[in-house]
């Protein structure tokens, strides 16, 4: 994805789908970290921030 997930001009359905994708990505990062396969630990922070942006957008709609 891009540096920052864009929540503007997205419907609730698109945001919900993206939220699911980011949560799956976060779970995969957890598995990779547990298996010591994770190369870039900063992905945790970026993914969590994207999830927070989506949740904020969903709550303000």
C-alpha positions in Angstrom: 0.0 0.0 0.0 1.0 3.6 0.0 2.7 5.4 2.8 -0.6 6.5 4.3 -4.0 4.9 3.8 -6.4 7.4 2.3 -9.8 7.2 3.9 -11.4 10.1 2.0 -13.9 9.3 -0.7 -14.4 5.7 0.5 -17.7 4.1 1.4 -18.4 2.3 4.7 -18.2 -1.0 2.8 -14.8 -0.1 1.3 -13.5 1.0 4.7 -14.8 -2.2 6.3 -13.1 -4.3 3.7 -9.8 -2.4 4.1 -10.1 -2.8 7.9 -10.3 -6.6 7.5 -7.3 -6.6 5.2 -5.2 -4.6 7.6 -6.2 -6.8 10.6 -5.2 -9.9 8.5 -1.9 -8.2 7.7 -1.3 -7.4 11.4 -2.0 -11.0 12.3 0.5 -12.2 9.6 3.1 -9.8 11.0 2.6 -11.3 14.4 3.2 -14.8 13.0 6.2 -13.7 11.1 7.7 -12.1 14.2 7.1 -15.3 16.2 8.8 -17.3 13.5 11.7 -14.7 13.4 11.0 -14.1 9.7 10.1 -10.4 10.2 12.6 -8.1 8.5 11.0 -4.7 9.0 9.5 -4.2 12.5 8.2 -0.7 11.7 5.4 -2.4 9.7 3.6 -3.0 13.1 3.4 0.7 13.8 2.3 1.6 10.3 -0.3 -1.1 10.1 -1.8 -0.1 13.5 -1.9 3.5 12.5 -3.8 2.6 9.3 -6.3 0.6 11.3 -6.8 3.6 13.7 -7.3 5.9 10.7 -10.0 3.5 9.3 -11.7 3.1 12.6 -11.8 6.9 13.1 -13.2 7.4 9.6 -15.9 4.7 10.3 -16.9 6.4 13.5 -17.2 9.8 12.1 -19.4 8.8 9.1 
